[in-house]
C-alpha cells in the first residue's frame, strides 16, 4: 500500500507536489512584477516534473524562475500596461454605448481587442518556458498561438473564471488551484506548442538527468530561437 508505485501513493505525491509548487508560485508572485516568471516556472514544473516523474520539483521551479526572470519582468510590465489601457478603453466604450451607435461600435471593438490580448497573455508563460528570444519575439509567438486554438483558449478562460469563483469562496484552495489549473489545461497548450515546433521543423531533445541541461534543451527546442520560429511561421503562412 505504501509503495511509490501504488496508485494511491502516486496520487498523494501528486497532490503534495501541487501544493508545494502552488506555494512557490504564490511566494514568487508577491513582488507583482514577477508574475510572468512565476507563471512560467509553474507551467514548466507541472508539465516537465510533476506530470512526468514528480521529482526535483523545487529545483526545477526555481531554475525555471531564474531563467525567465529578466524577460518575464518586462513582459509583466507590458501585460500590466496593456491590460490597464484596454480596461480604460472598454470602460469608456461602455459608458459611451448608452449614448450613441459610435459608442456601441467602440465598445465592441474594445471587447474584441480585450479578448485577443487576454488570449495572448494566456500563452506568454508557455511560450517563455519553451522558446528563447527577445520580449517582442515571445509576444509574437504568444499572439500567434491562440488564433490556431480559439476554442481551447475559450475553455481555458471559462475554467479560470470558475476556479477564481471557487477560490473566492474557499481561499485555502489557492494552495492547490494554480497547479491544478495548469495540469488540467496543459494538454491543449502542449499540443499547440508541439504543432508550432513541428511546423518549424524543430525537434525537442530527449530528457537528461541533469536539471539544468534539461532546462536549456526545453527552451531551445532543437536550437531554434523564437526569432527563427517566427520566421518559419511567416514562411508557412505564405
Secondary structure per residue as TSV (DSSP state, phi and psi in degrees):
chain	resnum	aa	ss	phi	psi
A	1	X	-	360.0	-35.8
A	2	X	-	-98.1	11.7
A	3	X	S	-75.7	147.4
A	4	X	T	-64.9	-24.4
A	5	X	T	-77.8	-11.5
A	6	X	S	-66.2	134.9
A	7	X	H	-55.3	-38.5
A	8	X	H	-64.1	-43.4
A	9	X	H	-66.8	-37.6
A	10	X	H	-64.2	-40.0
A	11	X	H	-66.3	-43.9
A	12	X	H	-65.0	-38.0
A	13	X	H	-64.2	-41.3
A	14	X	H	-65.4	-41.6
A	15	X	H	-63.4	-43.1
A	16	X	H	-60.9	-41.0
A	17	X	H	-66.5	-37.0
A	18	X	H	-59.5	-46.5
A	19	X	H	-64.0	-42.7
A	20	X	H	-63.8	-49.3
A	21	X	H	-71.5	-30.2
A	22	X	H	-66.9	-37.8
A	23	X	H	-64.3	-43.8
A	24	X	H	-60.2	-40.0
A	25	X	H	-63.3	-46.1
A	26	X	H	-60.8	-41.8
A	27	X	H	-63.1	-45.0
A	28	X	H	-79.1	-11.3
A	29	X	H	-85.0	-11.0
A	30	X	T	-56.2	-42.7
A	31	X	T	-67.8	-4.2
A	32	X	S	70.7	-51.0
A	33	X	T	-71.0	-6.4
A	34	X	T	-104.1	17.7
A	35	X	H	-64.1	-44.7
A	36	X	H	-64.8	-46.3
A	37	X	H	-58.8	-37.7
A	38	X	H	-65.1	-41.8
A	39	X	H	-67.2	-36.3
A	40	X	H	-63.0	-46.2
A	41	X	H	-64.5	-38.3
A	42	X	H	-63.0	-48.0
A	43	X	H	-62.8	-45.5
A	44	X	H	-63.4	-43.1
A	45	X	H	-68.6	-41.8
A	46	X	I	-65.2	-44.1
A	47	X	I	-79.1	-34.2
A	48	X	I	-101.9	-18.6
A	49	X	I	-115.4	-59.3
A	50	X	I	-67.4	-44.6
A	51	X	T	-75.2	-17.2
A	52	X	T	-98.0	-63.2
A	53	X	T	-130.7	-12.1
A	54	X	-	73.5	13.4
A	55	X	-	-111.1	153.8
A	56	X	-	68.8	31.1
A	57	X	H	-62.9	-48.0
A	58	X	H	-64.0	-49.9
A	59	X	H	-62.7	-40.4
A	60	X	H	-65.8	-42.5
A	61	X	H	-62.3	-51.3
A	62	X	H	-74.9	-25.6
A	63	X	H	-66.2	-44.7
A	64	X	H	-66.2	-38.5
A	65	X	H	-63.7	-45.1
A	66	X	H	-63.5	-40.9
A	67	X	H	-66.3	-34.8
A	68	X	H	-92.1	-0.9
A	69	X	H	-61.7	-52.3
A	70	X	H	-63.9	-57.4
A	71	X	H	-66.0	-30.4
A	72	X	H	-66.8	-36.8
A	73	X	H	-63.9	-44.1
A	74	X	H	-62.5	-41.4
A	75	X	H	-66.1	-34.6
A	76	X	H	-63.7	-42.4
A	77	X	H	-66.5	-42.1
A	78	X	H	-63.6	-41.6
A	79	X	H	-61.5	-45.7
A	80	X	H	-63.8	-45.1
A	81	X	H	-65.2	-44.9
A	82	X	H	-65.2	-39.5
A	83	X	H	-66.3	-42.4
A	84	X	H	-63.8	-42.2
A	85	X	H	-63.1	-45.4
A	86	X	H	-66.4	-38.3
A	87	X	H	-61.8	-42.7
A	88	X	H	-61.8	-43.1
A	89	X	H	-66.1	-44.2
A	90	X	H	-66.1	-41.0
A	91	X	H	-64.4	-40.2
A	92	X	H	-64.4	-43.0
A	93	X	H	-64.0	-35.4
A	94	X	H	-65.3	-39.5
A	95	X	H	-68.4	-38.1
A	96	X	H	-75.4	-24.0
A	97	X	H	-59.7	-28.9
A	98	X	T	-76.4	-10.0
A	99	X	T	-103.6	-44.3
A	100	X	-	-154.1	174.3
A	101	X	H	-69.5	-29.3
A	102	X	H	-62.3	-40.5
A	103	X	H	-63.7	-37.6
A	104	X	H	-64.0	-43.6
A	105	X	H	-64.1	-41.0
A	106	X	H	-62.6	-43.0
A	107	X	H	-65.9	-40.3
A	108	X	H	-64.0	-44.9
A	109	X	H	-63.5	-39.2
A	110	X	H	-62.3	-39.4
A	111	X	H	-66.3	-40.2
A	112	X	H	-63.9	-44.7
A	113	X	H	-64.7	-37.8
A	114	X	H	-64.6	-39.5
A	115	X	H	-64.9	-45.1
A	116	X	H	-61.3	-40.6
A	117	X	H	-68.1	-42.8
A	118	X	H	-62.3	-42.2
A	119	X	H	-62.9	-38.7
A	120	X	H	-63.9	-44.0
A	121	X	H	-62.1	-35.7
A	122	X	H	-59.1	-31.6
A	123	X	T	-100.0	2.1
A	124	X	H	-62.9	-48.2
A	125	X	H	-65.0	-47.1
A	126	X	H	-60.5	-40.5
A	127	X	H	-64.6	-42.2
A	128	X	H	-68.4	-28.8
A	129	X	H	-78.0	-17.0
A	130	X	H	-112.3	-28.1
A	131	X	-	-122.5	147.7
A	132	X	-	-102.8	149.6
A	133	X	S	156.0	-179.3
A	134	X	-	-74.4	174.1
A	135	X	H	-60.8	-42.4
A	136	X	H	-65.6	-34.6
A	137	X	H	-65.0	-44.1
A	138	X	H	-65.2	-39.5
A	139	X	H	-62.7	-40.5
A	140	X	H	-66.0	-43.7
A	141	X	H	-64.0	-43.0
A	142	X	H	-65.4	-30.7
A	143	X	H	-75.5	-33.8
A	144	X	H	-72.0	-42.9
A	145	X	H	-61.1	-46.1
A	146	X	H	-61.1	-32.0
A	147	X	T	-78.9	-7.2
A	148	X	T	-95.5	-4.2
A	149	X	S	-141.6	54.0
A	150	X	H	-59.5	-52.3
A	151	X	H	-70.4	-31.7
A	152	X	H	-63.5	-43.4
A	153	X	H	-65.8	-39.8
A	154	X	H	-61.2	-43.0
A	155	X	H	-65.0	-37.3
A	156	X	H	-62.5	-41.2
A	157	X	H	-64.3	-42.5
A	158	X	H	-64.3	-43.9
A	159	X	H	-63.4	-40.7
A	160	X	H	-62.4	-41.9
A	161	X	H	-62.0	-40.9
A	162	X	H	-64.1	-43.6
A	163	X	H	-67.9	-36.4
A	164	X	H	-64.1	-40.6
A	165	X	H	-61.6	-43.6
A	166	X	H	-66.5	-43.5
A	167	X	H	-65.0	-31.2
A	168	X	H	-62.1	-33.3
A	169	X	H	-85.0	-35.3
A	170	X	-	-128.4	81.2
A	171	X	G	-56.6	-25.7
A	172	X	G	-63.1	-24.2
A	173	X	G	-68.4	-10.7
A	174	X	H	-62.9	-17.5
A	175	X	H	-79.2	-4.6
A	176	X	H	-136.7	-23.9
A	177	X	H	-60.7	-42.4
A	178	X	H	-56.0	-49.7
A	179	X	H	-68.9	-36.5
A	180	X	H	-64.2	-41.1
A	181	X	H	-61.4	-45.0
A	182	X	H	-63.0	-40.9
A	183	X	H	-63.3	-37.1
A	184	X	H	-76.4	-27.9
A	185	X	H	-105.0	-12.2
A	186	X	H	-69.8	-22.5
A	187	X	H	-62.1	-46.7
A	188	X	H	-65.5	-39.8
A	189	X	H	-66.1	-42.8
A	190	X	H	-62.2	-39.2
A	191	X	H	-62.8	-41.0
A	192	X	H	-64.5	-40.6
A	193	X	H	-66.7	-41.3
A	194	X	H	-66.2	-35.8
A	195	X	H	-64.6	-38.9
A	196	X	H	-66.8	-40.0
A	197	X	H	-64.7	-43.0
A	198	X	H	-65.4	-37.0
A	199	X	H	-63.3	-35.3
A	200	X	H	-84.2	-11.6
A	201	X	T	85.5	7.3
A	202	X	-	-87.2	163.2
A	203	X	-	-131.4	139.0
A	204	X	-	-80.3	122.2
A	205	X	-	-63.0	159.7
A	206	X	-	-68.2	153.9
A	207	X	-	-69.4	139.8
A	208	X	-	-108.4	163.1
A	209	X	S	-75.0	-32.7
A	210	X	S	-76.3	130.2
A	211	X	H	-64.7	-41.8
A	212	X	H	-70.3	-47.5
A	213	X	H	-58.2	-35.7
A	214	X	H	-62.5	-40.2
A	215	X	H	-63.5	-42.4
A	216	X	H	-64.4	-40.3
A	217	X	H	-66.2	-40.9
A	218	X	H	-62.0	-36.0
A	219	X	H	-77.6	-32.2
A	220	X	H	-83.1	-32.1
A	221	X	T	50.0	63.1
A	222	X	T	81.1	14.4
A	223	X	T	91.0	0.2
A	224	X	-	-88.7	129.4
A	225	X	-	-82.2	173.2
A	226	X	H	-64.5	-33.3
A	227	X	H	-64.9	-41.4
A	228	X	H	-67.7	-37.9
A	229	X	H	-60.8	-42.2
A	230	X	H	-63.9	-38.3
A	231	X	H	-64.2	-40.6
A	232	X	H	-64.0	-35.4
A	233	X	H	-63.8	-42.2
A	234	X	H	-62.2	-42.1
A	235	X	H	-62.9	-42.1
A	236	X	H	-67.7	-35.6
A	237	X	H	-70.4	-34.0
A	238	X	-	-70.5	360.0
